[in-house]
Amino acid sequence: MIPIKTPDEIEMMRAAGRILRQALDAAGAALRPGLTTGELDAIVRRTIEAAGARPAFLGYNGFPGSACISVNEEVVHGIPGERALVEGDLVGVDVGVDLAGYFADACESFAVGEADPETRHLMTVTRQARDLGIEQCLPGRHVGDISHAVQVHVEANGFSIVRELVGHGIGRRLHEEPQVPNFGPSGRGARLEAGMVLAIEPMVNAGTQEVRTLEDQWTVVTADGRRSAHYEHTVAVTENGPDILTR
């Protein structure tokens, strides 16, 4: 069953989303060559805790960081640590916030300094795909309409969609029903209703769609070693259109 949120619950999630946005903005402002992913993670954690919230990923199923920080060929779930960033790196910073039992989830991909043209194009297409998916978050549409909008845009630009990982519902738990794939036919899947809240998050690879998980049992990387980008927003379905809670 897909939970339907009340207006008050959506406002609590929006408050969590504001804190999350502060954390992402702080992370983006701090990015520079020589910064370690562990130092970046500490910035995210301090920002969230200073606002009176909790990093939702910290300890989630044993995850050791406050943010998932994924660099270059790392698709998602990168563990922050001693890796020092270098000029031209592509860095995905995925953050969850728990504010009084209400969750928000979002990700941005950042370039460290100047990125090469393919990386910039990958970032742009992935961000556009997320936004096209969000446009489908309307009462009466289907989950498959989100999936299809993302897939068509990504593949029209010569990139590939990761299929093993999906978006999801979110609310009183970090992951709720429904799953939101980033590929598939329109008109399929759960029918959207006002009050549903979804995490829309395309993960897009420059090369093959195939991925594998490293020995740390967390970090997912592209099978061919080419780069991947990831953008995500938490979005409420409303009668007045999609309401982005992590804008």
Secondary structure as UniProt FT lines:
FT   HELIX           7..30
FT   TURN            33..34
FT   HELIX           37..50
FT   TURN            51..52
FT   STRAND          54..55
FT   TURN            56..59
FT   HELIX           60..62
FT   STRAND          67..71
FT   TURN            72..73
FT   STRAND          74..76
FT   TURN            87..88
FT   STRAND          90..99
FT   TURN            100..101
FT   STRAND          102..111
FT   HELIX           117..135
FT   TURN            139..140
FT   HELIX           143..156
FT   TURN            157..158
FT   STRAND          160..161
FT   STRAND          167..169
FT   STRAND          176..180
FT   TURN            186..187
FT   TURN            194..195
FT   STRAND          197..200
FT   STRAND          203..205
FT   STRAND          211..213
FT   TURN            215..216
FT   STRAND          220..222
FT   TURN            223..224
FT   STRAND          228..230
FT   STRAND          232..236
FT   TURN            239..240
FT   STRAND          243..244
FT   TURN            245..246
//
